Amino acid sequence: MKGNYFLGNSTFELREHEIPEVGPHDVLVKNIAAGICGTDVHIYFGEKGASEVEPPVVLGHEYSGLVEKVGSEVTAVKVGDHVTVDPNMYCGQCAYCRAGKKQLCPNMVAVGVSFNGGFAEYSVVPEAQCFVLNPELPYEVGAMAEPLACCLHGIDLAEIKPGQNVLVIGGGAIGLIMAQLARLSGAAKVIVSEPVEMRRKIAMEVGADGTIDPIHENVRERFAALTGFEGAEVVIECVGKPIAVKQAMEAAAKGAMLMLFSVPGVDSKFELPLFDIFKKELTIRGSMVNPDTHARAVALLNSGRLQIEPLITHRFPLEQVEDAIKMQMSAESIKVLVKPWEK
């Protein structure tokens, strides 16, 4: 089998090796589609992921595939099932795990980060990490279960109430998923702020009520014009840049919830306007990975309630993982996939 190994120092190497053996509780997955995540971009540049990275390792933690072999004790899936992989695994012993906050586990490891994942022809994962997809669901859509699961955790924390007006800052894949989840949560209007015209167009196609060009328009003023409200009751920031956080703070209504959902650079900083937080009585939250939301993500994908295919803009073969990462960084893309079995 082939795997594209990350060696560190922004370097990949395509390697040929034997298909791994499965243990009693393991599943051999033929990897069909694997997404490029913002975390992969951070790792490529030597920054930390949600868990520790020790090269050489096959990255790719957002993926789907076909079950080709199961261990002797496996009961959750069977050969022939279409599955998506929840990459994140927790120790179950630390204070956070025992307090029901396993997403904060300091010992968390992840498929495609801590050990080999989706940027290979095959992967071996514990059966507990495999979730069955409807067989008619495209593998490319199934590969989006992990980012969707993370978004569901963020949406839960954002506490959107039916009838509220929501501003999503950032029209990448995460922002456009968040916009759709906000609508499903009962938002009266969902506005997406995004500088790239192509992404604004897709935002409208997947259900946004309006868009803002933050380069040429004042976000707060344009939001008011589109909704008739002075500010957003919920702001979901999906960019990870200080300028986006600044726009989120400015556009927030009094009493608003600010969900800083993005994965910023490790050293990113934003100077908090403390008086504004006091005067507006703002709530600011972060969101970490996908604790116990992967099954809900799969149920949503299987239900067809979300528009995922319009978000997938580029596909690359296994040999071109580095090119795929660079395309994910480009304004030309929304979501980039690696297809290990396509040339």
HUQUIJO-V38178 format. One record per residue. N is the residue number from 0. RES is the residue in three letters. D_CENTER is the distance of its C-alpha to the mean C-alpha in Angstrom with 2 decimals. Layout:
n;res;d_center
N;RES;D_CENTER
N;RES;D_CENTER
This chain:
n;res;d_center
0;MET;27.33
1;LYS;25.41
2;GLY;22.53
3;ASN;21.26
4;TYR;21.48
5;PHE;20.15
6;LEU;23.36
7;GLY;22.36
8;ASN;23.73
9;SER;21.40
10;THR;23.16
11;PHE;22.42
12;GLU;25.09
13;LEU;25.35
14;ARG;27.19
15;GLU;29.05
16;HIS;29.53
17;GLU;30.40
18;ILE;28.05
19;PRO;27.36
20;GLU;29.37
21;VAL;27.91
22;GLY;29.01
23;PRO;30.24
24;HIS;26.87
25;ASP;24.75
26;VAL;23.41
27;LEU;23.66
28;VAL;20.91
29;LYS;21.60
30;ASN;18.29
31;ILE;18.10
32;ALA;14.77
33;ALA;12.05
34;GLY;9.17
35;ILE;9.27
36;CYS;6.49
37;GLY;7.77
38;THR;8.83
39;ASP;10.90
40;VAL;12.47
41;HIS;13.44
42;ILE;14.88
43;TYR;16.69
44;PHE;18.45
45;GLY;19.45
46;GLU;17.26
47;LYS;15.87
48;GLY;12.62
49;ALA;11.80
50;SER;14.79
51;GLU;17.73
52;VAL;18.03
53;GLU;21.51
54;PRO;22.27
55;PRO;23.28
56;VAL;20.20
57;VAL;18.31
58;LEU;14.68
59;GLY;11.94
60;HIS;9.83
61;GLU;7.97
62;TYR;11.29
63;SER;14.11
64;GLY;17.82
65;LEU;21.35
66;VAL;23.14
67;GLU;26.18
68;LYS;27.70
69;VAL;27.53
70;GLY;29.32
71;SER;32.53
72;GLU;31.13
73;VAL;27.96
74;THR;28.12
75;ALA;24.55
76;VAL;24.21
77;LYS;26.80
78;VAL;27.44
79;GLY;26.32
80;ASP;23.37
81;HIS;20.16
82;VAL;17.36
83;THR;13.70
84;VAL;13.11
85;ASP;11.67
86;PRO;11.79
87;ASN;12.60
88;MET;16.34
89;TYR;18.51
90;CYS;22.21
91;GLY;23.44
92;GLN;26.28
93;CYS;25.28
94;ALA;25.99
95;TYR;22.39
96;CYS;21.98
97;ARG;25.42
98;ALA;24.64
99;GLY;21.75
100;LYS;19.13
101;LYS;17.90
102;GLN;14.51
103;LEU;16.97
104;CYS;18.80
105;PRO;20.18
106;ASN;20.65
107;MET;17.15
108;VAL;16.66
109;ALA;13.97
110;VAL;14.49
111;GLY;13.73
112;VAL;14.10
113;SER;17.30
114;PHE;18.75
115;ASN;18.61
116;GLY;15.72
117;GLY;14.80
118;PHE;16.52
119;ALA;19.81
120;GLU;21.90
121;TYR;21.78
122;SER;20.19
123;VAL;21.69
124;VAL;19.71
125;PRO;21.14
126;GLU;21.72
127;ALA;20.09
128;GLN;16.64
129;CYS;17.31
130;PHE;16.77
131;VAL;18.95
132;LEU;17.96
133;ASN;20.68
134;PRO;22.51
135;GLU;22.63
136;LEU;18.87
137;PRO;17.98
138;TYR;16.28
139;GLU;14.06
140;VAL;12.81
141;GLY;12.66
142;ALA;10.38
143;MET;7.58
144;ALA;8.36
145;GLU;6.12
146;PRO;2.72
147;LEU;5.93
148;ALA;7.44
149;CYS;5.69
150;CYS;6.55
151;LEU;9.80
152;HIS;10.65
153;GLY;10.41
154;ILE;12.45
155;ASP;14.83
156;LEU;15.47
157;ALA;16.04
158;GLU;18.87
159;ILE;19.35
160;LYS;22.86
161;PRO;24.20
162;GLY;25.86
163;GLN;23.96
164;ASN;22.95
165;VAL;19.39
166;LEU;18.37
167;VAL;14.87
168;ILE;15.05
169;GLY;13.10
170;GLY;12.89
171;GLY;10.16
172;ALA;7.70
173;ILE;5.80
174;GLY;9.48
175;LEU;10.84
176;ILE;8.93
177;MET;10.02
178;ALA;13.38
179;GLN;13.87
180;LEU;13.16
181;ALA;15.54
182;ARG;18.10
183;LEU;17.88
184;SER;18.46
185;GLY;21.65
186;ALA;21.20
187;ALA;24.38
188;LYS;22.89
189;VAL;19.45
190;ILE;19.77
191;VAL;17.28
192;SER;18.34
193;GLU;17.56
194;PRO;20.11
195;VAL;19.55
196;GLU;21.73
197;MET;20.01
198;ARG;16.75
199;ARG;19.00
200;LYS;20.71
201;ILE;17.70
202;ALA;16.76
203;MET;20.25
204;GLU;20.08
205;VAL;17.21
206;GLY;19.07
207;ALA;19.02
208;ASP;22.54
209;GLY;22.86
210;THR;21.42
211;ILE;22.47
212;ASP;23.08
213;PRO;22.79
214;ILE;24.86
215;HIS;27.82
216;GLU;27.50
217;ASN;27.56
218;VAL;24.40
219;ARG;26.31
220;GLU;29.29
221;ARG;27.47
222;PHE;25.46
223;ALA;28.87
224;ALA;30.38
225;LEU;27.78
226;THR;27.81
227;GLY;31.18
228;PHE;29.72
229;GLU;30.12
230;GLY;26.57
231;ALA;23.27
232;GLU;23.33
233;VAL;19.57
234;VAL;17.62
235;ILE;13.83
236;GLU;13.23
237;CYS;10.11
238;VAL;12.02
239;GLY;12.97
240;LYS;16.57
241;PRO;19.68
242;ILE;20.89
243;ALA;17.95
244;VAL;18.62
245;LYS;22.27
246;GLN;21.77
247;ALA;19.86
248;MET;22.81
249;GLU;25.35
250;ALA;24.03
251;ALA;23.74
252;ALA;26.64
253;LYS;28.81
254;GLY;27.35
255;ALA;23.78
256;MET;20.54
257;LEU;18.27
258;MET;14.68
259;LEU;13.54
260;PHE;9.80
261;SER;9.12
262;VAL;9.52
263;PRO;13.12
264;GLY;15.64
265;VAL;17.49
266;ASP;20.58
267;SER;19.32
268;LYS;21.66
269;PHE;22.57
270;GLU;26.01
271;LEU;25.91
272;PRO;28.51
273;LEU;29.92
274;PHE;32.51
275;ASP;30.06
276;ILE;28.01
277;PHE;31.36
278;LYS;32.77
279;LYS;29.79
280;GLU;29.04
281;LEU;25.30
282;THR;22.74
283;ILE;19.93
284;ARG;17.03
285;GLY;14.08
286;SER;11.30
287;MET;10.53
288;VAL;8.24
289;ASN;9.19
290;PRO;13.00
291;ASP;14.69
292;THR;12.23
293;HIS;11.49
294;ALA;14.87
295;ARG;14.33
296;ALA;11.27
297;VAL;13.65
298;ALA;16.44
299;LEU;14.85
300;LEU;14.13
301;ASN;17.64
302;SER;19.12
303;GLY;18.22
304;ARG;17.59
305;LEU;14.61
306;GLN;15.00
307;ILE;12.40
308;GLU;14.88
309;PRO;15.72
310;LEU;12.33
311;ILE;13.02
312;THR;15.54
313;HIS;16.40
314;ARG;17.14
315;PHE;18.74
316;PRO;20.89
317;LEU;20.53
318;GLU;23.10
319;GLN;21.09
320;VAL;17.90
321;GLU;18.95
322;ASP;19.55
323;ALA;16.14
324;ILE;14.62
325;LYS;17.19
326;MET;16.46
327;GLN;12.77
328;MET;14.46
329;SER;16.87
330;ALA;17.35
331;GLU;18.34
332;SER;14.92
333;ILE;11.94
334;LYS;10.09
335;VAL;12.06
336;LEU;12.82
337;VAL;15.29
338;LYS;17.94
339;PRO;20.01
340;TRP;22.96
341;GLU;23.42
342;LYS;25.64
